[in-house]
Amino acid sequence: MFTYEDGQPLKPQYVTRLFDKLRIQAGLPRMTFHGLRHERASLLLASGA
């Protein structure tokens, strides 16, 4: 679990907006933060892990 500096849990909307901002800066295709989990699992399976 990720938190703000004061220890409060991050709001889902904050994580979504931050992820989208970083995704755009990195030039990655449109995907959701949750979709990133599925992408990682697919890549692991494809690599034989």
C-alpha distance matrix in Angstrom:
0.0 3.8 6.6 10.3 12.7 13.6 10.4 10.2 7.3 8.3 11.0 11.3 14.7 13.7 11.5 14.5 17.1 15.6 15.4 18.9 20.3 19.2 20.5 23.8 24.2 23.8 26.4 24.4 25.5 24.0 21.0 17.9 14.3 14.3 17.7 16.4 15.0 18.5 20.2 18.6 19.6 23.0 23.5 22.7 25.1 27.7 27.7 28.4 25.2
3.8 0.0 3.8 7.1 9.6 11.2 8.6 8.6 6.2 6.2 9.5 10.5 13.2 11.3 9.5 13.0 14.8 13.0 13.4 17.0 17.7 16.8 18.6 21.6 21.7 21.7 24.5 23.0 24.4 23.0 20.4 17.4 13.9 14.9 18.1 16.6 15.9 19.6 20.8 19.3 21.0 24.2 24.3 23.9 26.6 28.9 28.7 29.8 26.8
6.6 3.8 0.0 3.8 6.4 7.5 5.3 5.3 4.3 5.0 8.8 11.0 13.3 11.0 10.4 14.2 15.3 13.6 15.0 18.3 18.6 18.1 20.5 23.1 23.0 23.5 26.4 25.2 26.7 25.1 22.8 19.8 16.5 17.7 21.1 19.7 19.4 23.0 24.2 22.9 24.6 27.8 27.9 27.6 30.4 32.5 32.4 33.6 30.5
10.3 7.1 3.8 0.0 3.8 5.4 5.4 5.4 6.2 5.9 9.2 12.0 13.3 10.4 10.9 14.6 14.9 13.1 15.4 18.3 17.9 17.9 20.7 22.8 22.4 23.5 26.4 25.8 27.4 25.8 23.9 21.1 18.1 19.9 23.1 21.7 22.0 25.6 26.4 25.4 27.4 30.3 30.3 30.3 33.2 35.1 34.9 36.4 33.4
12.7 9.6 6.4 3.8 0.0 3.8 5.5 7.5 9.4 9.7 12.9 15.8 16.9 13.8 14.3 18.0 17.9 15.8 18.1 21.1 20.2 19.8 22.9 25.0 24.0 25.2 28.3 28.0 30.0 28.7 27.0 24.4 21.3 23.2 26.3 24.6 24.8 28.5 29.1 27.8 29.9 32.9 32.6 32.4 35.5 37.3 36.8 38.3 35.2
13.6 11.2 7.5 5.4 3.8 0.0 3.8 5.7 8.9 10.3 13.1 16.5 17.8 15.2 16.2 19.8 19.9 18.3 20.7 23.6 23.0 22.9 25.9 27.9 27.3 28.5 31.5 31.0 32.7 31.1 29.3 26.3 23.3 24.9 28.2 26.9 26.9 30.5 31.5 30.2 32.1 35.2 35.2 34.9 37.8 39.8 39.5 40.7 37.6
10.4 8.6 5.3 5.4 5.5 3.8 0.0 3.8 6.4 8.9 12.0 15.0 17.1 14.9 15.2 18.9 19.7 18.2 20.0 23.2 23.1 22.8 25.4 27.8 27.5 28.3 31.3 30.3 31.9 30.2 28.0 24.9 21.6 22.8 26.2 25.0 24.5 28.1 29.3 28.0 29.5 32.8 32.9 32.4 35.1 37.4 37.1 38.1 34.8
10.2 8.6 5.3 5.4 7.5 5.7 3.8 0.0 3.8 6.5 8.9 12.2 14.2 12.6 13.4 16.7 17.7 16.8 18.8 21.6 21.9 22.1 24.5 26.8 26.9 27.9 30.6 29.5 30.6 28.6 26.3 23.0 20.1 21.1 24.6 23.9 23.5 26.9 28.4 27.5 28.9 32.1 32.6 32.3 34.8 37.1 37.2 38.2 35.1
7.3 6.2 4.3 6.2 9.4 8.9 6.4 3.8 0.0 3.8 6.4 9.1 11.7 10.5 10.6 13.8 15.4 14.7 16.1 19.0 19.8 20.0 21.9 24.4 24.9 25.7 28.1 26.7 27.6 25.5 23.0 19.6 16.6 17.3 21.0 20.4 19.9 23.2 24.9 24.1 25.4 28.5 29.2 29.0 31.3 33.7 33.9 34.9 31.9
8.3 6.2 5.0 5.9 9.7 10.3 8.9 6.5 3.8 0.0 3.8 6.3 8.4 6.8 7.0 10.3 11.6 11.0 12.6 15.4 16.1 16.6 18.5 20.8 21.4 22.4 24.7 23.4 24.3 22.1 19.9 16.6 13.8 15.1 18.6 18.0 18.1 21.4 22.8 22.3 24.0 26.8 27.4 27.6 30.1 32.1 32.5 33.8 31.1
11.0 9.5 8.8 9.2 12.9 13.1 12.0 8.9 6.4 3.8 0.0 3.8 5.5 5.3 6.6 8.9 10.3 10.9 12.6 14.6 15.7 16.9 18.4 20.4 21.6 22.8 24.6 23.2 23.6 21.0 18.8 15.4 13.3 14.5 17.9 18.0 18.4 21.3 22.8 23.0 24.5 27.0 28.0 28.6 30.7 32.6 33.5 34.9 32.4
11.3 10.5 11.0 12.0 15.8 16.5 15.0 12.2 9.1 6.3 3.8 0.0 3.8 5.4 5.2 6.2 8.7 9.9 10.6 12.3 14.3 15.4 16.2 18.4 20.1 21.0 22.4 20.6 20.6 17.8 15.4 11.8 10.0 10.9 14.3 14.9 15.4 17.9 19.6 20.1 21.6 23.8 25.0 25.8 27.8 29.6 30.7 32.1 29.9
14.7 13.2 13.3 13.3 16.9 17.8 17.1 14.2 11.7 8.4 5.5 3.8 0.0 3.8 5.5 5.0 6.2 8.5 9.9 10.6 12.3 14.3 15.2 16.6 18.5 19.9 21.1 19.7 19.5 16.6 14.9 11.7 10.8 12.5 15.3 15.9 17.3 19.6 20.7 21.7 23.5 25.4 26.5 27.7 29.7 31.1 32.3 34.1 32.1
13.7 11.3 11.0 10.4 13.8 15.2 14.9 12.6 10.5 6.8 5.3 5.4 3.8 0.0 3.8 5.4 5.3 6.1 8.5 9.9 10.6 12.3 14.0 15.5 16.6 18.3 20.0 19.1 19.6 17.2 15.8 12.9 11.3 13.7 16.4 16.2 17.7 20.5 21.2 21.7 23.9 25.9 26.5 27.7 30.0 31.3 32.1 34.1 31.9
11.5 9.5 10.4 10.9 14.3 16.2 15.2 13.4 10.6 7.0 6.6 5.2 5.5 3.8 0.0 3.8 5.6 5.2 6.0 8.5 9.9 10.5 11.9 14.2 15.3 16.3 18.1 16.7 17.4 15.3 13.3 10.4 8.0 10.6 13.3 12.7 14.1 17.0 17.7 18.0 20.2 22.3 22.8 23.9 26.3 27.7 28.4 30.3 28.1
14.5 13.0 14.2 14.6 18.0 19.8 18.9 16.7 13.8 10.3 8.9 6.2 5.0 5.4 3.8 0.0 3.8 5.5 5.2 6.2 8.6 10.1 10.4 12.3 14.3 15.3 16.4 14.8 14.8 12.2 10.4 7.5 6.4 9.2 11.3 11.5 13.5 15.8 16.3 17.4 19.7 21.2 22.0 23.6 25.6 26.7 27.9 30.0 28.2
17.1 14.8 15.3 14.9 17.9 19.9 19.7 17.7 15.4 11.6 10.3 8.7 6.2 5.3 5.6 3.8 0.0 3.8 5.5 5.2 6.2 8.7 9.8 10.7 12.4 14.3 15.4 14.6 15.0 12.6 11.9 9.9 9.5 12.7 14.3 14.2 16.6 18.9 18.9 20.0 22.6 23.9 24.3 26.1 28.4 29.2 30.2 32.5 30.9
15.6 13.0 13.6 13.1 15.8 18.3 18.2 16.8 14.7 11.0 10.9 9.9 8.5 6.1 5.2 5.5 3.8 0.0 3.8 5.5 5.1 6.2 8.5 10.0 10.7 12.3 14.3 13.8 15.1 13.5 12.8 11.1 9.6 13.1 14.7 13.6 16.0 18.7 18.4 18.8 21.8 23.3 23.2 24.8 27.5 28.2 28.8 31.2 29.3
15.4 13.4 15.0 15.4 18.1 20.7 20.0 18.8 16.1 12.6 12.6 10.6 9.9 8.5 6.0 5.2 5.5 3.8 0.0 3.8 5.4 5.2 5.9 8.6 9.9 10.4 12.2 10.9 12.1 10.6 9.5 8.0 6.5 10.2 11.3 10.0 12.7 15.2 14.6 15.2 18.2 19.6 19.5 21.2 23.8 24.5 25.2 27.6 25.9
18.9 17.0 18.3 18.3 21.1 23.6 23.2 21.6 19.0 15.4 14.6 12.3 10.6 9.9 8.5 6.2 5.2 5.5 3.8 0.0 3.8 5.5 5.0 6.2 8.6 9.8 10.5 9.5 10.0 8.1 8.1 7.6 7.9 11.5 11.8 11.2 14.5 16.3 15.4 16.8 19.8 20.5 20.6 22.9 25.2 25.4 26.4 29.1 27.8
20.3 17.7 18.6 17.9 20.2 23.0 23.1 21.9 19.8 16.1 15.7 14.3 12.3 10.6 9.9 8.6 6.2 5.1 5.4 3.8 0.0 3.8 5.5 5.3 6.3 8.7 10.0 10.4 11.8 10.8 11.5 11.4 11.2 15.0 15.4 14.2 17.5 19.5 18.3 19.3 22.6 23.4 22.9 25.1 27.7 27.8 28.4 31.3 30.0
19.2 16.8 18.1 17.9 19.8 22.9 22.8 22.1 20.0 16.6 16.9 15.4 14.3 12.3 10.5 10.1 8.7 6.2 5.2 5.5 3.8 0.0 3.8 5.4 5.0 6.1 8.6 8.8 11.3 11.2 11.5 11.7 10.8 14.6 14.7 12.7 15.9 18.1 16.5 17.0 20.5 21.4 20.4 22.5 25.4 25.3 25.6 28.6 27.2
20.5 18.6 20.5 20.7 22.9 25.9 25.4 24.5 21.9 18.5 18.4 16.2 15.2 14.0 11.9 10.4 9.8 8.5 5.9 5.0 5.5 3.8 0.0 3.8 5.5 5.2 6.3 5.4 7.5 7.7 8.3 9.4 9.5 13.0 12.2 10.5 14.1 15.7 13.8 14.8 18.3 18.6 17.9 20.4 22.9 22.6 23.3 26.3 25.3
23.8 21.6 23.1 22.8 25.0 27.9 27.8 26.8 24.4 20.8 20.4 18.4 16.6 15.5 14.2 12.3 10.7 10.0 8.6 6.2 5.3 5.4 3.8 0.0 3.8 5.4 5.0 6.1 7.7 8.1 10.2 11.7 12.6 16.0 15.1 13.9 17.6 18.8 16.8 18.2 21.6 21.6 20.8 23.6 26.0 25.3 26.1 29.3 28.6
24.2 21.7 23.0 22.4 24.0 27.3 27.5 26.9 24.9 21.4 21.6 20.1 18.5 16.6 15.3 14.3 12.4 10.7 9.9 8.6 6.3 5.0 5.5 3.8 0.0 3.8 5.5 7.8 10.6 11.7 13.4 14.7 14.8 18.4 17.7 15.8 19.3 21.0 18.7 19.5 23.1 23.3 22.0 24.5 27.3 26.6 26.8 30.1 29.2
23.8 21.7 23.5 23.5 25.2 28.5 28.3 27.9 25.7 22.4 22.8 21.0 19.9 18.3 16.3 15.3 14.3 12.3 10.4 9.8 8.7 6.1 5.2 5.4 3.8 0.0 3.8 5.5 9.1 11.1 12.5 14.3 14.2 17.5 16.3 14.0 17.4 18.8 16.1 16.7 20.4 20.4 18.7 21.3 24.1 23.2 23.3 26.7 25.9
26.4 24.5 26.4 26.4 28.3 31.5 31.3 30.6 28.1 24.7 24.6 22.4 21.1 20.0 18.1 16.4 15.4 14.3 12.2 10.5 10.0 8.6 6.3 5.0 5.5 3.8 0.0 3.8 6.7 9.2 11.6 14.1 15.0 18.0 16.2 14.5 18.2 18.9 16.0 17.3 20.9 20.2 18.8 21.8 24.2 22.9 23.5 27.0 26.7
24.4 23.0 25.2 25.8 28.0 31.0 30.3 29.5 26.7 23.4 23.2 20.6 19.7 19.1 16.7 14.8 14.6 13.8 10.9 9.5 10.4 8.8 5.4 6.1 7.8 5.5 3.8 0.0 3.8 6.6 8.3 11.1 12.2 14.8 12.7 11.1 14.7 15.2 12.4 14.0 17.3 16.6 15.5 18.7 20.9 19.8 20.6 24.0 23.7
25.5 24.4 26.7 27.4 30.0 32.7 31.9 30.6 27.6 24.3 23.6 20.6 19.5 19.6 17.4 14.8 15.0 15.1 12.1 10.0 11.8 11.3 7.5 7.7 10.6 9.1 6.7 3.8 0.0 3.8 6.3 9.8 12.0 14.0 11.4 10.9 14.6 14.3 11.8 14.3 17.2 16.0 15.7 19.1 20.7 19.5 21.1 24.2 24.3
24.0 23.0 25.1 25.8 28.7 31.1 30.2 28.6 25.5 22.1 21.0 17.8 16.6 17.2 15.3 12.2 12.6 13.5 10.6 8.1 10.8 11.2 7.7 8.1 11.7 11.1 9.2 6.6 3.8 0.0 3.8 7.1 9.9 11.9 9.7 10.2 13.9 13.7 12.1 14.9 17.4 16.7 17.1 20.3 21.7 21.1 22.9 25.8 25.5
21.0 20.4 22.8 23.9 27.0 29.3 28.0 26.3 23.0 19.9 18.8 15.4 14.9 15.8 13.3 10.4 11.9 12.8 9.5 8.1 11.5 11.5 8.3 10.2 13.4 12.5 11.6 8.3 6.3 3.8 0.0 3.8 6.7 8.2 5.9 6.9 10.3 10.3 9.3 12.2 14.4 14.2 15.0 17.8 19.2 19.2 21.1 23.6 23.1
17.9 17.4 19.8 21.1 24.4 26.3 24.9 23.0 19.6 16.6 15.4 11.8 11.7 12.9 10.4 7.5 9.9 11.1 8.0 7.6 11.4 11.7 9.4 11.7 14.7 14.3 14.1 11.1 9.8 7.1 3.8 0.0 3.8 5.3 4.8 6.4 9.1 9.9 10.2 12.4 14.4 15.0 16.3 18.5 19.9 20.6 22.4 24.6 23.5
14.3 13.9 16.5 18.1 21.3 23.3 21.6 20.1 16.6 13.8 13.3 10.0 10.8 11.3 8.0 6.4 9.5 9.6 6.5 7.9 11.2 10.8 9.5 12.6 14.8 14.2 15.0 12.2 12.0 9.9 6.7 3.8 0.0 3.8 5.4 5.2 7.3 9.5 10.0 11.1 13.3 14.8 15.7 17.3 19.2 20.4 21.7 23.6 22.0
14.3 14.9 17.7 19.9 23.2 24.9 22.8 21.1 17.3 15.1 14.5 10.9 12.5 13.7 10.6 9.2 12.7 13.1 10.2 11.5 15.0 14.6 13.0 16.0 18.4 17.5 18.0 14.8 14.0 11.9 8.2 5.3 3.8 0.0 3.8 5.3 5.5 7.1 9.1 10.3 11.4 13.1 14.9 16.1 17.5 19.1 20.7 22.2 20.6
17.7 18.1 21.1 23.1 26.3 28.2 26.2 24.6 21.0 18.6 17.9 14.3 15.3 16.4 13.3 11.3 14.3 14.7 11.3 11.8 15.4 14.7 12.2 15.1 17.7 16.3 16.2 12.7 11.4 9.7 5.9 4.8 5.4 3.8 0.0 3.8 5.3 5.1 6.2 8.7 9.9 10.6 12.4 14.3 15.4 16.5 18.5 20.3 19.2
16.4 16.6 19.7 21.7 24.6 26.9 25.0 23.9 20.4 18.0 18.0 14.9 15.9 16.2 12.7 11.5 14.2 13.6 10.0 11.2 14.2 12.7 10.5 13.9 15.8 14.0 14.5 11.1 10.9 10.2 6.9 6.4 5.2 5.3 3.8 0.0 3.8 5.4 5.0 6.2 8.6 9.8 10.5 12.3 14.3 15.2 16.5 18.6 17.3
15.0 15.9 19.4 22.0 24.8 26.9 24.5 23.5 19.9 18.1 18.4 15.4 17.3 17.7 14.1 13.5 16.6 16.0 12.7 14.5 17.5 15.9 14.1 17.6 19.3 17.4 18.2 14.7 14.6 13.9 10.3 9.1 7.3 5.5 5.3 3.8 0.0 3.8 5.4 5.2 6.3 8.7 10.0 10.7 12.4 14.3 15.5 16.9 15.1
18.5 19.6 23.0 25.6 28.5 30.5 28.1 26.9 23.2 21.4 21.3 17.9 19.6 20.5 17.0 15.8 18.9 18.7 15.2 16.3 19.5 18.1 15.7 18.8 21.0 18.8 18.9 15.2 14.3 13.7 10.3 9.9 9.5 7.1 5.1 5.4 3.8 0.0 3.8 5.4 5.1 6.1 8.6 9.8 10.5 12.2 14.2 15.5 14.4
20.2 20.8 24.2 26.4 29.1 31.5 29.3 28.4 24.9 22.8 22.8 19.6 20.7 21.2 17.7 16.3 18.9 18.4 14.6 15.4 18.3 16.5 13.8 16.8 18.7 16.1 16.0 12.4 11.8 12.1 9.3 10.2 10.0 9.1 6.2 5.0 5.4 3.8 0.0 3.8 5.5 5.1 6.2 8.7 10.0 10.5 12.4 14.5 13.8
18.6 19.3 22.9 25.4 27.8 30.2 28.0 27.5 24.1 22.3 23.0 20.1 21.7 21.7 18.0 17.4 20.0 18.8 15.2 16.8 19.3 17.0 14.8 18.2 19.5 16.7 17.3 14.0 14.3 14.9 12.2 12.4 11.1 10.3 8.7 6.2 5.2 5.4 3.8 0.0 3.8 5.4 5.1 6.2 8.7 9.8 10.6 12.6 11.2
19.6 21.0 24.6 27.4 29.9 32.1 29.5 28.9 25.4 24.0 24.5 21.6 23.5 23.9 20.2 19.7 22.6 21.8 18.2 19.8 22.6 20.5 18.3 21.6 23.1 20.4 20.9 17.3 17.2 17.4 14.4 14.4 13.3 11.4 9.9 8.6 6.3 5.1 5.5 3.8 0.0 3.8 5.5 5.1 6.2 8.6 9.9 10.8 9.4
23.0 24.2 27.8 30.3 32.9 35.2 32.8 32.1 28.5 26.8 27.0 23.8 25.4 25.9 22.3 21.2 23.9 23.3 19.6 20.5 23.4 21.4 18.6 21.6 23.3 20.4 20.2 16.6 16.0 16.7 14.2 15.0 14.8 13.1 10.6 9.8 8.7 6.1 5.1 5.4 3.8 0.0 3.8 5.4 5.2 6.1 8.6 10.0 10.0
23.5 24.3 27.9 30.3 32.6 35.2 32.9 32.6 29.2 27.4 28.0 25.0 26.5 26.5 22.8 22.0 24.3 23.2 19.5 20.6 22.9 20.4 17.9 20.8 22.0 18.7 18.8 15.5 15.7 17.1 15.0 16.3 15.7 14.9 12.4 10.5 10.0 8.6 6.2 5.1 5.5 3.8 0.0 3.8 5.5 5.0 6.2 8.7 8.8
22.7 23.9 27.6 30.3 32.4 34.9 32.4 32.3 29.0 27.6 28.6 25.8 27.7 27.7 23.9 23.6 26.1 24.8 21.2 22.9 25.1 22.5 20.4 23.6 24.5 21.3 21.8 18.7 19.1 20.3 17.8 18.5 17.3 16.1 14.3 12.3 10.7 9.8 8.7 6.2 5.1 5.4 3.8 0.0 3.8 5.5 5.2 6.4 5.3
25.1 26.6 30.4 33.2 35.5 37.8 35.1 34.8 31.3 30.1 30.7 27.8 29.7 30.0 26.3 25.6 28.4 27.5 23.8 25.2 27.7 25.4 22.9 26.0 27.3 24.1 24.2 20.9 20.7 21.7 19.2 19.9 19.2 17.5 15.4 14.3 12.4 10.5 10.0 8.7 6.2 5.2 5.5 3.8 0.0 3.8 5.4 5.2 5.6
27.7 28.9 32.5 35.1 37.3 39.8 37.4 37.1 33.7 32.1 32.6 29.6 31.1 31.3 27.7 26.7 29.2 28.2 24.5 25.4 27.8 25.3 22.6 25.3 26.6 23.2 22.9 19.8 19.5 21.1 19.2 20.6 20.4 19.1 16.5 15.2 14.3 12.2 10.5 9.8 8.6 6.1 5.0 5.5 3.8 0.0 3.8 5.5 7.6
27.7 28.7 32.4 34.9 36.8 39.5 37.1 37.2 33.9 32.5 33.5 30.7 32.3 32.1 28.4 27.9 30.2 28.8 25.2 26.4 28.4 25.6 23.3 26.1 26.8 23.3 23.5 20.6 21.1 22.9 21.1 22.4 21.7 20.7 18.5 16.5 15.5 14.2 12.4 10.6 9.9 8.6 6.2 5.2 5.4 3.8 0.0 3.8 5.7
28.4 29.8 33.6 36.4 38.3 40.7 38.1 38.2 34.9 33.8 34.9 32.1 34.1 34.1 30.3 30.0 32.5 31.2 27.6 29.1 31.3 28.6 26.3 29.3 30.1 26.7 27.0 24.0 24.2 25.8 23.6 24.6 23.6 22.2 20.3 18.6 16.9 15.5 14.5 12.6 10.8 10.0 8.7 6.4 5.2 5.5 3.8 0.0 3.8
25.2 26.8 30.5 33.4 35.2 37.6 34.8 35.1 31.9 31.1 32.4 29.9 32.1 31.9 28.1 28.2 30.9 29.3 25.9 27.8 30.0 27.2 25.3 28.6 29.2 25.9 26.7 23.7 24.3 25.5 23.1 23.5 22.0 20.6 19.2 17.3 15.1 14.4 13.8 11.2 9.4 10.0 8.8 5.3 5.6 7.6 5.7 3.8 0.0
